[in-house]
Amino acid sequence: MSGVARTRELLMRRERTVVEHVEATLAGIAAADPELGAFVTVADDEVRRAAADADAAIRTLGPAAWLGRPLLGVTVAVKDLIRTADLPTTRGSARPDDGPRADAPSVARLRAAGALVVGKTTTSEGGWSASTVGRVAPPTANPWAPDRSAGGSSGGSAAAVAAGLVDAALGTDGAGSIRIPAAFCGVVGFKPSYGRVPYVPTCADRLAHVGPLTTDAADAAELMTVIAGPHRDDPDSATAAVPVPLPDRPLRIGWLEFPGTSRAVRDASERIWPALRGHHVEPVETPFPDPYPALVDIIAAAEAAGTDEADEPLCDPGRLAVVRYGRTVTGADVLRAEAARTALRARLAAVFERYDLLAMATVPIEPFARTAIGPRWATGLSWLAWAPAAYPFNLTGQPALSLPVGTTDAGLPVGVQLVGPTGADDLVLSVAAAVETRRGPLPARPLPEKVV
């Protein structure tokens, strides 16, 4: 049973109090996190007071306590890029943060639904890389293999869920930063359609999405019902795509394989095919050119715009190289990159006239070393080029979900990504839930000493 559903059932049956659940969560973090490195800040008195208030409501109201508060008593971790009123937001950076101490809309909505924020999770500086390597905290270990990376930049959130330290977590995804760590850590990670969940403060590059990391697709869908919806501080959230109705017929699914996919990942990811029975699945050539050059120019220009030269001594060296390249990107370069983004959107819109969903391995490789930002060849401006199935769908803003499908022979998790047309969030989530049911149980995560 999933983390959210199991916790709610235990609380409703009075087999556990919210205070007991929170104390067990904090004790688990204290025991495991020195080795795991998933958290940069852990809540204390305020979350204990909130837990006591939740117990009082349950004693008074019984099951009615959950009316309007479906996440009452559920423990949630929040990536350190997302603002919280009670916990500091460092953004994984040694640079001082001058942002407001206020809850982002997604966090405020979780709290209003009864969820308890127990801590902020590790990220790379500003989420610049798909790892958690940085200067303010140790890199996060992969709960399946502590010498390997949890991925990133929402690696702390993915590891916290995978290790069973929290019921669910929030992450952000600007080029794969929810889906990559979800695949590496064997959990579900969902990037909704752009604007479906408000992103505050907004990002000028329009690449970043807020989304959930959970133990299963049902939990991701439930969190989405809480955190989605327009907010005045994010104008794009008011113009998010209209939801696409679920088709009442077998789906047409195109299966993609990107260059560089290892045999281990290919073999593990193709195990999902039997779980897609009843739908029409066919292999297809990647239907678009690699948009990585456009992505680099857009990201680098945005990073440069947000970094003063006076802050350079405090910057992560890898991110600083991206910033310095961004200072050479001209307005014409950015417009050409935006034209490539528009062409990619049009190309994929045509693809989705033929297919309802696309499916593929989320990441073509197994998790790399814990202290690395990527595979050895991904240096300099190639720092994200090893994840070609992830970043295209940030440029297009489409919903994409990474679903665990098994492990390689080395015992490392593999995820399959489901991608739908813009607005087809419910379709992606419902297919993921159906695949989970048909797929059956996955191999249990090993429990290394000190990382439990």
C-alpha positions as CSV (number, residue, x, y, z in Angstrom):
1,M,0.0,0.0,0.0
2,S,1.2,3.5,-0.8
3,G,2.7,5.9,1.7
4,V,-0.1,8.4,1.7
5,A,-2.9,5.8,1.7
6,R,-1.2,3.6,4.3
7,T,-0.6,6.5,6.7
8,R,-4.2,7.7,6.3
9,E,-5.6,4.2,7.0
10,L,-3.4,3.8,10.1
11,L,-4.5,7.2,11.4
12,M,-8.2,6.6,10.7
13,R,-8.1,3.2,12.4
14,R,-6.5,4.9,15.4
15,E,-3.6,2.4,15.1
16,R,-1.2,5.4,15.2
17,T,-1.5,9.0,16.2
18,V,-0.2,11.8,14.1
19,V,2.2,12.7,16.9
20,E,3.5,9.1,16.8
21,H,3.8,9.2,13.0
22,V,5.7,12.5,13.1
23,E,8.0,11.4,15.9
24,A,8.8,8.1,14.0
25,T,9.5,10.2,10.9
26,L,11.9,12.6,12.7
27,A,13.6,9.6,14.4
28,G,14.0,7.8,11.1
29,I,15.5,10.9,9.5
30,A,17.9,11.4,12.4
31,A,19.1,7.8,12.2
32,A,19.4,7.4,8.4
33,D,20.1,10.9,7.0
34,P,23.7,11.3,8.2
35,E,24.6,8.6,5.6
36,L,21.8,9.3,3.1
37,G,22.1,13.0,2.9
38,A,18.5,13.6,1.7
39,F,17.8,16.6,4.0
40,V,19.4,20.0,4.5
41,T,16.9,21.2,7.2
42,V,14.5,19.2,9.4
43,A,11.5,20.7,11.1
44,D,11.2,20.6,14.9
45,D,8.8,22.2,17.3
46,E,6.4,23.7,14.7
47,V,5.7,20.3,13.0
48,R,5.2,18.7,16.4
49,R,2.6,21.4,17.3
50,A,0.9,20.8,14.0
51,A,0.8,17.1,14.7
52,A,-0.7,17.6,18.1
53,D,-3.4,19.9,16.5
54,A,-4.2,17.2,14.0
55,D,-4.6,14.6,16.7
56,A,-7.0,17.0,18.6
57,A,-9.1,17.4,15.4
58,I,-9.2,13.6,14.9
59,R,-10.3,13.0,18.5
60,T,-13.0,15.6,18.2
61,L,-14.3,14.9,14.7
62,G,-13.3,11.3,13.9
63,P,-13.3,10.5,10.2
64,A,-14.9,13.9,9.5
65,A,-11.5,15.4,10.3
66,W,-10.4,14.4,6.8
67,L,-13.3,16.2,5.1
68,G,-11.6,19.0,3.2
69,R,-8.2,17.9,4.6
70,P,-7.4,14.6,2.7
71,L,-3.7,14.7,3.6
72,L,-4.3,15.1,7.3
73,G,-1.3,13.6,9.2
74,V,0.7,12.8,6.0
75,T,4.4,13.7,6.2
76,V,5.9,15.6,3.2
77,A,9.4,16.7,2.3
78,V,10.0,19.8,0.2
79,K,12.9,20.4,-2.2
80,D,15.1,23.3,-1.1
81,L,14.3,25.3,-4.2
82,I,10.6,25.7,-3.1
83,R,9.9,28.4,-0.5
84,T,8.6,27.6,3.0
85,A,7.6,30.0,5.7
86,D,8.9,28.0,8.7
87,L,12.2,26.6,7.2
88,P,15.0,28.4,5.5
89,T,15.4,28.1,1.7
90,T,19.0,28.0,0.7
91,R,18.5,26.9,-2.9
92,G,21.5,24.7,-2.4
93,S,23.7,27.7,-2.6
94,A,26.3,29.4,-0.5
95,R,25.0,32.7,-1.8
96,P,22.7,34.5,0.8
97,D,19.0,34.0,0.0
98,D,17.1,37.3,0.0
99,G,13.7,35.8,-0.9
100,P,10.7,36.0,1.4
101,R,10.1,33.5,4.2
102,A,6.7,32.5,2.9
103,D,5.1,29.3,1.6
104,A,5.1,28.7,-2.1
105,P,1.5,28.0,-3.4
106,S,2.2,24.3,-3.6
107,V,3.4,24.2,0.0
108,A,0.5,26.3,1.3
109,R,-2.0,24.0,-0.4
110,L,-0.4,20.9,1.1
111,R,-0.6,22.4,4.5
112,A,-4.2,23.4,4.0
113,A,-4.9,19.8,3.1
114,G,-3.4,18.7,6.4
115,A,0.0,17.6,5.3
116,L,3.0,18.1,7.6
117,V,6.2,19.5,6.2
118,V,9.0,17.7,8.0
119,G,12.0,19.1,6.2
120,K,13.8,20.6,3.1
121,T,15.6,18.2,0.8
122,T,19.0,18.4,-0.9
123,T,19.5,19.9,-4.4
124,S,22.3,21.1,-6.5
125,E,22.9,24.9,-6.5
126,G,19.7,26.4,-7.9
127,G,18.9,23.0,-9.4
128,W,21.5,23.5,-12.1
129,S,22.6,19.8,-12.5
130,A,20.8,16.5,-12.5
131,S,22.6,15.5,-9.3
132,T,22.8,16.9,-5.7
133,V,26.5,17.7,-5.7
134,G,27.0,21.1,-4.2
135,R,28.8,23.3,-1.7
136,V,26.3,23.5,1.1
137,A,25.6,19.8,1.8
138,P,27.0,16.3,1.0
139,P,25.6,14.7,-2.1
140,T,22.6,12.5,-1.6
141,A,23.2,8.7,-1.7
142,N,21.0,6.4,-3.7
143,P,19.1,4.3,-1.2
144,W,19.6,1.2,-3.4
145,A,23.4,1.7,-3.6
146,P,24.9,4.3,-1.3
147,D,28.0,4.8,-3.6
148,R,25.7,5.8,-6.4
149,S,23.9,9.1,-7.1
150,A,20.2,9.6,-6.3
151,G,20.1,11.8,-9.4
152,G,18.8,15.3,-9.2
153,S,18.2,18.0,-8.8
154,S,15.3,16.7,-6.7
155,G,17.5,13.9,-5.5
156,G,17.0,14.5,-1.9
157,S,13.2,14.3,-2.3
158,A,13.4,11.1,-4.3
159,A,15.8,9.5,-1.8
160,A,13.6,10.5,1.1
161,V,10.6,8.8,-0.4
162,A,12.5,5.7,-1.6
163,A,14.1,5.2,1.8
164,G,10.6,5.4,3.5
165,L,11.5,8.5,5.5
166,V,8.4,10.5,4.3
167,D,5.1,9.6,2.8
168,A,5.6,11.9,-0.2
169,A,7.7,14.8,-1.4
170,L,7.7,17.9,-3.7
171,G,10.3,18.5,-6.3
172,T,10.9,20.8,-9.3
173,D,11.8,19.8,-12.8
174,G,13.5,22.1,-15.3
175,A,15.2,19.6,-17.5
176,G,14.3,16.2,-15.9
177,S,14.9,17.1,-12.2
178,I,11.9,15.1,-10.9
179,R,11.9,12.2,-13.4
180,I,15.7,11.5,-13.3
181,P,15.9,11.0,-9.6
182,A,12.6,9.1,-9.5
183,A,14.1,6.6,-12.1
184,F,17.4,6.3,-10.2
185,C,15.7,5.8,-6.8
186,G,12.8,3.6,-7.9
187,V,9.9,5.9,-7.1
188,V,7.2,7.7,-9.1
189,G,8.0,11.2,-10.2
190,F,5.5,13.4,-12.1
191,K,6.1,16.5,-14.1
192,P,2.7,18.0,-14.8
193,S,1.8,20.1,-17.8
194,Y,3.4,23.5,-17.7
195,G,1.5,25.9,-15.5
196,R,-0.8,23.2,-14.0
197,V,0.9,23.7,-10.6
198,P,1.9,27.4,-10.0
199,Y,5.7,28.0,-9.8
200,V,6.4,31.0,-7.5
201,P,8.7,32.9,-7.9
202,T,8.3,32.4,-11.6
203,C,11.3,31.4,-13.9
204,A,11.9,33.5,-17.0
205,D,13.0,30.4,-19.0
206,R,9.6,28.8,-18.6
207,L,11.1,25.4,-18.2
208,A,10.5,24.5,-14.5
209,H,7.5,22.6,-13.1
210,V,6.6,21.7,-9.5
211,G,5.4,18.1,-9.1
212,P,5.2,15.2,-6.6
213,L,7.5,12.3,-5.9
214,T,5.7,9.4,-4.4
215,T,5.7,5.6,-3.9
216,D,3.0,5.0,-6.5
217,A,0.9,6.8,-9.2
218,A,-2.2,7.0,-7.0
219,D,-0.4,9.1,-4.5
220,A,1.0,11.3,-7.2
221,A,-2.6,11.8,-8.6
222,E,-3.9,12.6,-5.1
223,L,-1.2,15.2,-4.5
224,M,-1.9,16.8,-7.8
225,T,-5.6,17.3,-6.9
226,V,-4.3,19.4,-3.9
227,I,-1.4,21.4,-5.5
228,A,-2.8,22.1,-9.0
229,G,-4.7,25.2,-10.0
230,P,-4.1,28.8,-10.9
231,H,-2.5,31.3,-8.6
232,R,-2.3,35.1,-9.0
233,D,1.5,35.2,-8.6
234,D,2.1,32.8,-11.6
235,P,0.3,34.2,-14.7
236,D,1.2,31.0,-16.6
237,S,-0.9,29.0,-14.2
238,A,-4.0,30.9,-15.2
239,T,-3.5,29.9,-18.9
240,A,-2.5,26.2,-18.3
241,A,-3.8,23.8,-21.0
242,V,-7.4,22.6,-20.7
243,P,-7.4,19.0,-19.4
244,V,-7.7,16.4,-22.2
245,P,-10.6,13.9,-21.8
246,L,-9.6,10.2,-21.3
247,P,-10.2,8.2,-24.5
248,D,-12.7,5.3,-24.3
249,R,-10.7,2.9,-26.4
250,P,-7.3,1.1,-26.5
251,L,-4.5,3.6,-26.5
252,R,-1.9,4.1,-29.3
253,I,1.5,4.2,-27.6
254,G,4.7,4.9,-29.4
255,W,7.8,3.3,-27.9
256,L,11.0,5.4,-28.2
257,E,14.6,4.3,-27.6
258,F,17.2,7.1,-27.4
259,P,20.8,6.7,-28.5
260,G,23.1,5.6,-25.8
261,T,20.6,3.4,-23.9
262,S,22.5,0.7,-22.2
263,R,21.6,-2.9,-22.6
264,A,20.8,-3.2,-18.9
265,V,18.4,-0.3,-19.0
266,R,16.8,-1.5,-22.3
267,D,16.2,-5.0,-20.9
268,A,14.7,-3.7,-17.7
269,S,12.5,-1.1,-19.3
270,E,11.0,-3.5,-21.9
271,R,9.6,-5.6,-19.0
272,I,6.8,-3.1,-19.0
273,W,5.4,-4.2,-22.3
274,P,3.2,-7.1,-20.9
275,A,1.6,-4.5,-18.6
276,L,0.6,-2.5,-21.6
277,R,-1.4,-5.3,-23.1
278,G,-4.7,-4.3,-24.6
279,H,-3.1,-1.1,-26.1
280,H,-1.4,-0.7,-29.4
281,V,2.3,-0.4,-28.7
282,E,4.8,0.1,-31.6
283,P,8.5,1.1,-31.7
284,V,9.0,4.4,-33.4
285,E,12.1,6.4,-34.4
286,T,12.7,9.4,-32.2
287,P,10.3,11.9,-34.0
288,F,12.3,15.0,-33.3
289,P,15.9,16.2,-33.5
290,D,17.9,16.6,-30.3
291,P,17.0,20.0,-28.9
292,Y,19.9,20.1,-26.5
293,P,21.7,23.2,-28.0
294,A,18.5,25.2,-27.6
295,L,18.1,24.1,-24.1
296,V,21.7,25.0,-23.2
297,D,21.3,28.6,-24.5
298,I,18.0,29.1,-22.7
299,I,19.3,27.8,-19.4
300,A,22.6,29.5,-19.6
301,A,21.1,32.8,-20.4
302,A,18.7,32.5,-17.5
303,E,21.5,31.5,-15.1
304,A,23.6,34.4,-16.2
305,A,20.8,36.9,-15.8
306,G,20.3,35.7,-12.2
307,T,24.0,35.8,-11.1
308,D,26.1,38.9,-10.3
309,E,29.8,38.8,-10.9
310,A,30.3,39.6,-7.2
311,D,28.7,36.2,-6.3
312,E,31.1,34.2,-8.4
313,P,33.3,33.1,-5.5
314,L,30.3,31.5,-3.8
315,C,29.1,29.7,-6.9
316,D,29.4,26.0,-7.7
317,P,32.3,25.7,-10.3
318,G,30.2,23.7,-12.7
319,R,27.3,26.1,-12.6
320,L,29.7,29.1,-12.8
321,A,30.9,27.7,-16.2
322,V,27.3,27.7,-17.4
323,V,26.8,31.2,-16.1
324,R,29.9,32.5,-17.9
325,Y,28.8,30.8,-21.1
326,G,25.4,32.4,-20.6
327,R,27.0,35.9,-20.6
328,T,28.1,35.2,-24.2
329,V,24.6,34.2,-25.4
330,T,23.1,37.0,-27.4
331,G,19.5,38.0,-27.7
332,A,19.6,36.6,-31.2
333,D,20.8,33.3,-29.8
334,V,17.9,33.2,-27.3
335,L,15.4,33.9,-30.1
336,R,16.9,31.1,-32.2
337,A,16.6,28.8,-29.2
338,E,13.0,29.9,-28.7
339,A,12.3,29.2,-32.4
340,A,13.7,25.7,-32.0
341,R,11.4,25.3,-28.9
342,T,8.4,26.3,-31.0
343,A,9.3,24.0,-33.8
344,L,9.7,21.1,-31.3
345,R,6.2,21.9,-29.9
346,A,4.7,21.8,-33.3
347,R,6.6,18.6,-34.2
348,L,5.3,16.8,-31.1
349,A,1.8,18.1,-31.6
350,A,1.8,16.3,-34.9
351,V,3.2,13.2,-33.3
352,F,0.3,13.2,-30.8
353,E,-2.2,13.2,-33.6
354,R,-1.0,9.6,-34.2
355,Y,-0.2,8.5,-30.7
356,D,-2.0,9.0,-27.3
357,L,1.2,8.5,-25.3
358,L,4.9,8.1,-25.9
359,A,6.9,5.7,-23.7
360,M,10.6,5.1,-23.2
361,A,13.3,4.5,-20.6
362,T,13.4,7.6,-18.4
363,V,17.2,7.6,-18.3
364,P,19.3,5.6,-20.7
365,I,22.0,4.8,-18.1
366,E,22.2,3.4,-14.6
367,P,23.0,5.7,-11.7
368,F,26.5,7.1,-11.8
369,A,28.8,7.8,-8.8
370,R,27.4,9.7,-5.9
371,T,30.0,12.5,-6.1
372,A,29.5,13.0,-9.9
373,I,27.2,15.4,-11.7
374,G,26.8,13.0,-14.5
375,P,28.6,10.2,-16.4
376,R,32.3,10.9,-17.0
377,W,31.9,12.2,-20.5
378,A,29.2,14.8,-19.6
379,T,31.5,17.7,-18.8
380,G,31.3,21.4,-19.5
381,L,28.3,22.4,-21.5
382,S,27.3,18.7,-22.0
383,W,26.3,18.5,-18.3
384,L,22.7,17.4,-19.1
385,A,23.2,15.8,-22.5
386,W,23.1,12.3,-21.0
387,A,19.3,12.5,-20.3
388,P,17.9,13.0,-23.8
389,A,14.5,11.6,-22.9
390,A,14.0,14.1,-20.2
391,Y,14.7,17.7,-21.3
392,P,12.7,17.8,-24.5
393,F,9.5,17.7,-22.6
394,N,10.5,20.7,-20.5
395,L,10.9,22.7,-23.7
396,T,7.4,21.6,-24.8
397,G,5.7,21.7,-21.3
398,Q,4.1,18.3,-21.7
399,P,3.1,16.0,-18.8
400,A,5.6,13.3,-18.2
401,L,5.9,10.6,-15.4
402,S,8.7,8.2,-14.5
403,L,7.4,4.9,-13.2
404,P,9.6,2.2,-11.7
405,V,9.5,-1.0,-13.7
406,G,12.3,-3.1,-12.0
407,T,16.0,-3.3,-11.6
408,T,19.0,-4.2,-13.7
409,D,21.1,-7.3,-13.0
410,A,23.2,-5.1,-10.8
411,G,20.1,-4.4,-8.6
412,L,19.7,-0.7,-9.7
413,P,16.3,0.8,-10.4
414,V,15.0,1.6,-13.9
415,G,12.1,3.8,-14.7
416,V,9.9,4.1,-17.8
417,Q,8.7,7.5,-18.8
418,L,5.1,8.0,-20.0
419,V,4.6,11.3,-21.9
420,G,1.2,12.7,-23.0
421,P,0.1,15.7,-25.0
422,T,-0.2,19.0,-23.1
423,G,-3.2,18.8,-20.8
424,A,-3.3,15.0,-20.7
425,D,-2.1,14.8,-17.1
426,D,-5.0,12.6,-16.0
427,L,-4.3,10.2,-18.9
428,V,-0.7,9.8,-17.9
429,L,-1.5,9.3,-14.3
430,S,-4.3,6.8,-15.0
431,V,-2.2,4.7,-17.4
432,A,0.7,4.7,-14.8
433,A,-1.7,3.4,-12.2
434,A,-3.0,0.7,-14.5
435,V,0.5,-0.4,-15.4
436,E,1.4,-0.7,-11.7
437,T,-1.6,-3.0,-11.2
438,R,-0.7,-5.2,-14.1
439,R,3.1,-5.1,-13.4
440,G,2.8,-6.7,-10.0
441,P,5.3,-6.2,-7.1
442,L,8.8,-5.0,-7.8
443,P,12.0,-6.2,-6.2
444,A,12.3,-4.9,-2.6
445,R,14.9,-2.2,-2.0
446,P,17.9,-3.6,-0.1
447,L,18.4,-2.1,3.3
448,P,22.1,-1.2,3.6
449,E,23.4,-0.6,7.1
450,K,22.8,3.0,8.3
451,V,20.7,3.8,5.1
452,V,17.3,2.3,6.0
